Amino acid sequence: MRQTFRQPKSVALITAAILGTLGFLSSPAQAEMDAERGKTLFAERGCVICHSVNNVGSDVATSLDASNMNIAREPFEFFARMWRGAPKMLALQNADLGYQIDFSGQDIADIFAFVQNREIQEGFTEDDLPDHIKEIIDNGPSAAFE
């Protein structure tokens, strides 16, 4: 069963406005955030190489457990922190994956929903990780941050 995380309407509209202004979404109707899809993206795209959720992943960067995040319900701050960390994230992506991860606005909205959703995070396990991502974590993320 697919669960969709729904924010209060005002937060969803603000997030849609931000993403739309930045050119990530073509219409506010696309701003529905899906935390389950965000969980899949978090694992498959490799966010988990640096960030942990539910004790799964690495501690190279900030844990993104909903229970630990003061910014989880503030989309502006969440996106601002991503922006500030972009140079390091891009360096690590290229070093560990060999490419830069490409996200659509919808992808980021879904990851944002996952980062906020404790219930779905509690179901996040190592079994959700693709083998190549597990291997990178097991071998230790790149020294790009050192």
N, C-alpha and C positions, 0 to 999 in steps of 0.2 A: 504494500500500500504506500503510495507516494504522499508524503506529508509536505504541505507548503507552510512555511513560516510567514505569518503576516504581522507586520509592524502596525503600530497605531497609524492611522491614515496621515496625520501631519508629518510623521517621520518619513513615511514612504514617499509622500509628495516632495519633501525637501530633498531626499536622496535622488528621486527621479529628476528633480530640477538640476541638481548638481551634475548628474550623469548626462542629462540632456544638454546642458550648457557646455560641457566638455566634449560633446559630440559622441558620447558612448551609446546613447539610446536614441532611437529615432522618434519614439513617442512615449509618453508617460505610461501607456498601457503595457509596455514591456517591463515596467519596473516591479512586477510581482517577483518577490524573492523566494527562492526555493532552497532551503537549508540542506535537504538531502542531496540535491545536485551540487551544492557548495561543498559538501563533505567529499563527494566523488572528485570534484575538481581539485580540492585541497590535497588529496592523496595523489591523483594521477598526474597533475601538472608539476608536482614536486615542492609545493609550499612546505610540506612536512620535512623536507631535507634540512631546513633551518628552524622551523617553528614546530612546537609540539602542541598537541591537543589530547587530553585524556591520557597523558604520559606516553603518547605515541609520537615519535619523531625526535628531532634533535633540539639541543639547547643552545645552538649557535646564536639564535635570535630570540626575541620575546616569545614566551608561551602565549598562545591565543585561546586558552581556556576561558569560557564565558564567565566562570566563577571568579577569575582573577583579574578580569579586565574592567577598569573603570571607564574606559572609552567605548565599550561595546555598543552602547546605545546612542553614541554621538558620531554619526556618519562623517561629518566634516573632519573631526579629529582623527578618525580611523584613516580616511583617505590622505590627510595631511601627513600622518606618520608613514604611510606607505610611500608617499612622494619623497619625504626626507630620506628614507632608506633606499630609494631606488638605485643610486649608483652602486652600493654594496650588493644589493639583491641581483642586479644585472651581472656584476662581476662573478658572483658565486654561481648564478645560473649558467653562464658561459663556461666556467671552469668545471662544474660538476656534470652538467647536462650536454654541454657542447653547443648550446643554442640559448636564445633568450625566449622565455615563456611569453606567449602572446595571449592576452586576455581581452575579451569583449567587455563592454559595460555590463552586460547581463551576467557574465562570468563573475565579475567583481561583486556585483549585487548579491549573487548567490553565495559567494564565499563570505561576504559580510553577514548574511543571514545565518550561515553555519557558525561563524565566530560568536554569534549571540545566543545560539540555541543549546542550552545545557543538555536537554533531553537527547538530541541527536548526537551531540558530542560524546555522551556517555556510551553510545553504541559504536564509537570509532575505535577500531582495533588495528593491530598490525595486519590482520587478514584483509583489510581494506587497501593495503599498499600493493602496487604492482612490484614484481620481482626486481626490476631494475632500480626502483626507488629504494627498496629495502637494502639492496647491495650498496648503494651510495651511503645510506645511513650507517650500515654496518661497518663500512670501510672508513667512516669519518668524512664529513663534508670537507671540501677543499680548504686549503689554507688561504683562500682569497681574503679572509677577514684579518689574517695575522699580519 
